[in-house]
Amino acid sequence: MPKDKSIKSVLIIGSGPIVIGQACEFDYSGSQAARSLTEEGIEVTLINSNPATIMTDPVMADNIYLEPLETESIEKILKNHNIDAILPTMGGQTALNLAIKCDEIGLWEEYGVKMIGVDIKAIDVTENRQAFRELMDEIGIPMAPQKTAKSFLEGKEVAQEFGFPLCIRASYTLGGAGASLVHDPSQFDKLLTRGLHLSPIHEVMIDKALLGWKEYELELLRDANDNVTIICSIENFDPMGIHTGDSITVAPAMTLSDSTYQRMRNMAIKMMRSIGDFAGGCNVQFAVSPDENEDIIAIEINPRVSRSSALASKATGYPIAKIAAKLAIGYQLDELKNQITKSTSAFFEPTLDYVVVKIPRWNFDKFHGADRELGLQMKSVGEVMAIGRSFQEALQKACQSLELGRNGLGADGKEIKNQEAILQSLQHPSWNRIFHIYDAIKLGIPFKTIQEKTKIDFWFLKQIEDLILLENKIEKHTLQSLPRELLFEAKQKGYADRQLAHLMRCLESEVNEKRHELDIKRVYKLVDTCAAEFEAHTPYYYSTFEDENESIVSDKKKIIVLGSGPNRIGQGIEFDYCCVHGVLAAKECGYETIMINCNPETVSTDFDTSDKLYFEPVFWEHIYDIILHEKPEGVIVQLGGQTALKLAEKLERFGIKVLGTSFKALDLAEDRGRFSNLLKDNNIPYPKFGVVESAEQAIELSRDLGFPLLVRPSYVLGGQKMKIVINEQDLEKHVVDILQALPNNQILLDHFIEGAIEAEADAICDGENVYILGIMQHIEPAGIHSGDSYALLPPYNLGDLVMDQIKEYTKTIAIKLETKGLLNIQFAIKDDKVYIIEANPRASRTV
């Protein structure tokens, strides 16, 4: 059945602001869907309230509305455009909830708009916990004992019936909001009340907790002819009880027997067909008993593109959002081409001859006093993905991608050896769970104890133990005596040169030199969806250590763009936006573009954004090997946030050209002390300051500068460790805290200008000419981080005198820093005098 020709105009609803549980994976899916529909000659209108997205760029759709995601905004669009269909499955729970509201007030019926990609029945039955339960009973799909409660009294009755432990899940929420695992009856009343309040329909589902059961997900697509294909199986490393967004996940499933997998497939297909008659994507979650029976129960089904859909797309190379959009307008799976092989159909299920590991990224350090224990409510703010030929290789590469100051899993001298602390951590998992499992095995804590406390499958624990046994063998050698086979095995299992250098008490550069002497070099393999059964045409690569290299180097001039790695507070989707535009601009200039990134939620890691994609850690060893292989004209670092900037110094040292603003200029701006001297030399006002390297120096300097003081380290992003202090005791404590977290870092002390207005300017410079893109005024006074402040563009009450100073200083600083690219400057204004807070010659949050 060809596409529905009655659909000439489609409205896509975005997901709104980034929140925990709903991040930039929906920018990826929305962008892919918009391009997919545009290819079919369909007019695409898109609404989203998040400006830091590629999907809200003019190039992505015919009509873009940066408007609140409310029914009033939808009605405005329907009045202005002749919309034939609404696609709400690309914007997460926010889009689905808005689609339901519009349906309830009759908007779709009034304007003759049909819903595609899902139907109202499917949304209702999957979000209404009781209705879903009844449907599963009807079609013979087992679920955990559970009941809904719409009041406190009903919830108490269910708890009395089931006994503890219990799971409380709020209806119609995202990221597990309102969900909790209750072991202690004394906590039940508080957590039940919380769940009821967070549910927009004041309803919770109370389940008998299935502690220790293993958790799995399947990604499905279905067309209008009822054909269903399974794109990917995903296994959670962590058992039931930890939100899947906070769990390490592995694809394909590692510990599932084939017969159980086939049963799970059949159940998933049956569930998808039962919830509604629609063409689109679904994510289905299951629990499997950790015994020989491998009993399966259904947890939930989401009739939309999900966080796991982005992961499954990047893991398999199968563009789920793109195909789902085409299915929504009437195409059948067997009518669409596999985008990677170009010869098989989209009905051809992907086959993986590699392993993918996803590890979440948390930012608990930003929230002192926050509950760091992982549970049913998602707490991570980003994630990394790594691809390897084995679970061990992918796990090591994922740990190298996290940017936590670790060189991988273990072999860096940072393990803890306090048995009591380790056991406590295993019992109460947090962000460091995987590292503490490694520490427990290395310390000799019995597997039985580890398994009892974590409920993690023995297979995964054995894989980590095998790494430790390999390390023990390597430690017995020096670099000179290490056999080639042992070095090759370590590299195949994902160990970085830095880790091996630590084990053999030598330098990273020496290990690198030795393995090149022994011809142990990275090769690059294609992500081809078919385990090399058919020829692949999409240049999407991962590295490993084997003989055959599938990445063919062209003779074109090339440019590498370094991505921003995992999302975190202070470095999020806005840097991916910049990286994508960097790639598009380099393409326009005739260069072959190469993207290096490890974040599966992003548009930059879409298989067709750049000419070549290396899904690799943004980690020096991996980047340098790609550079040696591709021999680019240079590398762009100014678009990928602090992740990419931190590598600029090494690029410079190794003679690799940093394109745009030079490393020297980047370093000058990051070094708070030297930058203040530049301002002084050019008669540009700045707060009285000084640079210190110890608490003693800080106390001494404070007596000259006077309190309050703004204390901040150099070379950080997002206000990390930045604080206003008002006395010597606070100052000493904070300086010690900074030096503990960031050893050998220079610390800048500024006299804090109380009561000042804050503003910022974004500009672009070619080294000679400066163009100011915009000047924004913050509503809050100076002292609130710019990323947390409301801002207005243009400024609402800055006079001509102040505006002239801002423009003059911006142009002077841009030229003096020899900026070639973007520049962001932040200002403090008091008594009509403008002071410079900082300048960043790179992409910023506000671009």
HUJO-V439085 format. One record per backbone hydrogen bond with DSSP energy under -1.0 kcal/mol. CO is the residue of the C=O (numbers start at 1). NH is the residue of the N-H. If there is no record, write none. Layout:
# HUJO-V439085
co->CO nh->NH
co->CO nh->NH
This chain:
# HUJO-V439085
co->4 nh->7
co->8 nh->43
co->9 nh->84
co->9 nh->85
co->10 nh->45
co->11 nh->87
co->12 nh->47
co->19 nh->22
co->22 nh->19
co->23 nh->26
co->24 nh->28
co->25 nh->29
co->26 nh->30
co->27 nh->31
co->28 nh->32
co->29 nh->33
co->30 nh->34
co->31 nh->35
co->32 nh->36
co->33 nh->37
co->34 nh->38
co->35 nh->39
co->37 nh->42
co->38 nh->41
co->43 nh->10
co->44 nh->62
co->44 nh->63
co->45 nh->12
co->46 nh->65
co->47 nh->14
co->54 nh->57
co->57 nh->60
co->63 nh->46
co->65 nh->48
co->65 nh->67
co->68 nh->70
co->70 nh->74
co->71 nh->75
co->72 nh->76
co->73 nh->77
co->74 nh->78
co->75 nh->79
co->76 nh->80
co->77 nh->81
co->81 nh->83
co->84 nh->114
co->85 nh->11
co->86 nh->116
co->87 nh->13
co->89 nh->305
co->91 nh->95
co->92 nh->96
co->93 nh->97
co->94 nh->98
co->95 nh->99
co->96 nh->100
co->97 nh->101
co->98 nh->102
co->99 nh->103
co->100 nh->104
co->101 nh->105
co->102 nh->107
co->103 nh->106
co->106 nh->110
co->107 nh->111
co->108 nh->113
co->114 nh->86
co->119 nh->123
co->120 nh->124
co->121 nh->125
co->122 nh->126
co->123 nh->127
co->124 nh->128
co->127 nh->129
co->128 nh->132
co->129 nh->133
co->130 nh->134
co->131 nh->135
co->132 nh->136
co->133 nh->137
co->134 nh->138
co->135 nh->139
co->136 nh->141
co->142 nh->298
co->145 nh->208
co->147 nh->206
co->149 nh->204
co->151 nh->155
co->152 nh->156
co->153 nh->157
co->154 nh->158
co->155 nh->159
co->156 nh->160
co->157 nh->161
co->158 nh->162
co->159 nh->163
co->165 nh->209
co->166 nh->182
co->167 nh->207
co->168 nh->180
co->169 nh->205
co->174 nh->177
co->175 nh->378
co->176 nh->179
co->180 nh->168
co->182 nh->166
co->184 nh->187
co->187 nh->191
co->188 nh->192
co->189 nh->193
co->190 nh->194
co->191 nh->195
co->192 nh->196
co->193 nh->197
co->194 nh->198
co->195 nh->199
co->199 nh->202
co->203 nh->171
co->204 nh->149
co->205 nh->169
co->206 nh->147
co->207 nh->167
co->210 nh->213
co->213 nh->240
co->214 nh->288
co->215 nh->236
co->216 nh->286
co->217 nh->234
co->218 nh->284
co->219 nh->231
co->220 nh->282
co->221 nh->229
co->222 nh->280
co->223 nh->226
co->227 nh->223
co->229 nh->221
co->232 nh->219
co->234 nh->217
co->235 nh->250
co->239 nh->242
co->243 nh->246
co->248 nh->237
co->249 nh->358
co->250 nh->235
co->251 nh->356
co->257 nh->261
co->258 nh->262
co->259 nh->263
co->260 nh->264
co->261 nh->265
co->262 nh->266
co->263 nh->267
co->264 nh->268
co->265 nh->269
co->266 nh->270
co->267 nh->271
co->268 nh->272
co->269 nh->273
co->270 nh->274
co->271 nh->275
co->280 nh->222
co->282 nh->220
co->283 nh->302
co->284 nh->218
co->285 nh->299
co->285 nh->300
co->286 nh->216
co->287 nh->297
co->288 nh->214
co->289 nh->291
co->295 nh->289
co->297 nh->287
co->300 nh->285
co->302 nh->283
co->302 nh->304
co->306 nh->310
co->307 nh->311
co->308 nh->312
co->309 nh->313
co->310 nh->314
co->311 nh->315
co->312 nh->316
co->313 nh->317
co->318 nh->320
co->319 nh->323
co->320 nh->324
co->321 nh->325
co->322 nh->326
co->323 nh->327
co->324 nh->328
co->326 nh->331
co->327 nh->330
co->329 nh->4
co->332 nh->335
co->333 nh->336
co->336 nh->346
co->338 nh->342
co->340 nh->537
co->344 nh->338
co->345 nh->348
co->351 nh->531
co->355 nh->388
co->356 nh->251
co->357 nh->386
co->358 nh->249
co->359 nh->384
co->361 nh->381
co->361 nh->382
co->363 nh->366
co->364 nh->367
co->367 nh->370
co->375 nh->243
co->382 nh->361
co->384 nh->359
co->386 nh->357
co->388 nh->355
co->390 nh->394
co->391 nh->395
co->392 nh->396
co->393 nh->397
co->394 nh->398
co->395 nh->399
co->396 nh->400
co->418 nh->422
co->419 nh->423
co->420 nh->424
co->421 nh->425
co->422 nh->426
co->423 nh->427
co->424 nh->428
co->429 nh->374
co->430 nh->433
co->432 nh->436
co->433 nh->437
co->434 nh->438
co->435 nh->439
co->436 nh->440
co->437 nh->441
co->438 nh->442
co->439 nh->443
co->440 nh->445
co->446 nh->450
co->447 nh->451
co->448 nh->452
co->449 nh->453
co->450 nh->454
co->451 nh->455
co->457 nh->461
co->458 nh->462
co->459 nh->463
co->460 nh->464
co->461 nh->465
co->462 nh->466
co->463 nh->467
co->464 nh->468
co->465 nh->469
co->466 nh->470
co->467 nh->471
co->468 nh->472
co->469 nh->473
co->470 nh->474
co->471 nh->475
co->474 nh->477
co->478 nh->482
co->483 nh->487
co->484 nh->488
co->485 nh->489
co->486 nh->490
co->487 nh->491
co->488 nh->492
co->489 nh->493
co->490 nh->495
co->491 nh->494
co->496 nh->500
co->497 nh->501
co->498 nh->502
co->499 nh->503
co->500 nh->504
co->501 nh->506
co->507 nh->511
co->508 nh->512
co->509 nh->513
co->510 nh->514
co->511 nh->515
co->512 nh->516
co->513 nh->517
co->514 nh->518
co->515 nh->520
co->516 nh->519
co->523 nh->544
co->524 nh->550
co->525 nh->542
co->529 nh->351
co->530 nh->533
co->538 nh->540
co->539 nh->613
co->540 nh->527
co->541 nh->615
co->542 nh->525
co->544 nh->523
co->557 nh->592
co->558 nh->633
co->559 nh->594
co->560 nh->636
co->561 nh->596
co->568 nh->571
co->571 nh->568
co->572 nh->575
co->573 nh->577
co->574 nh->578
co->575 nh->579
co->576 nh->580
co->577 nh->581
co->578 nh->582
co->579 nh->583
co->580 nh->584
co->581 nh->585
co->582 nh->586
co->583 nh->587
co->584 nh->588
co->585 nh->589
co->586 nh->591
co->587 nh->590
co->592 nh->559
co->593 nh->612
co->594 nh->561
co->595 nh->614
co->596 nh->563
co->598 nh->385
co->599 nh->602
co->603 nh->606
co->606 nh->609
co->612 nh->595
co->613 nh->541
co->614 nh->597
co->614 nh->616
co->617 nh->619
co->619 nh->623
co->620 nh->624
co->621 nh->625
co->622 nh->626
co->623 nh->627
co->624 nh->628
co->625 nh->629
co->626 nh->630
co->627 nh->631
co->634 nh->560
co->635 nh->659
co->636 nh->562
co->638 nh->843
co->640 nh->644
co->641 nh->645
co->642 nh->646
co->644 nh->647
co->645 nh->648
co->647 nh->651
co->648 nh->652
co->649 nh->653
co->650 nh->654
co->651 nh->656
co->652 nh->655
co->657 nh->635
co->662 nh->666
co->663 nh->667
co->664 nh->668
co->665 nh->669
co->666 nh->670
co->667 nh->671
co->670 nh->672
co->671 nh->675
co->672 nh->676
co->673 nh->677
co->674 nh->678
co->675 nh->679
co->676 nh->680
co->677 nh->681
co->678 nh->682
co->679 nh->684
co->680 nh->683
co->685 nh->836
co->688 nh->751
co->690 nh->749
co->692 nh->747
co->694 nh->698
co->695 nh->699
co->696 nh->700
co->697 nh->701
co->698 nh->702
co->699 nh->703
co->701 nh->704
co->701 nh->705
co->702 nh->706
co->708 nh->752
co->709 nh->725
co->710 nh->750
co->711 nh->723
co->712 nh->748
co->719 nh->722
co->723 nh->711
co->725 nh->709
co->727 nh->731
co->728 nh->732
co->729 nh->733
co->730 nh->734
co->731 nh->735
co->732 nh->736
co->733 nh->737
co->734 nh->738
co->735 nh->739
co->736 nh->740
co->737 nh->741
co->738 nh->742
co->742 nh->745
co->746 nh->714
co->747 nh->692
co->748 nh->712
co->749 nh->690
co->750 nh->710
co->753 nh->756
co->756 nh->782
co->757 nh->829
co->758 nh->778
co->759 nh->827
co->760 nh->776
co->761 nh->825
co->762 nh->773
co->762 nh->774
co->763 nh->823
co->764 nh->771
co->765 nh->821
co->769 nh->766
co->771 nh->764
co->774 nh->762
co->776 nh->760
co->777 nh->792
co->781 nh->784
co->785 nh->788
co->790 nh->779
co->792 nh->777
co->799 nh->803
co->800 nh->804
co->801 nh->805
co->802 nh->806
co->803 nh->807
co->804 nh->808
co->805 nh->809
co->806 nh->810
co->807 nh->811
co->808 nh->812
co->809 nh->813
co->810 nh->814
co->811 nh->815
co->812 nh->816
co->813 nh->817
co->814 nh->819
co->815 nh->818
co->820 nh->661
co->821 nh->765
co->823 nh->763
co->824 nh->840
co->825 nh->761
co->826 nh->837
co->826 nh->838
co->827 nh->759
co->828 nh->835
co->829 nh->757
co->830 nh->833
co->833 nh->830
co->835 nh->828
co->838 nh->826
co->840 nh->824
co->840 nh->842
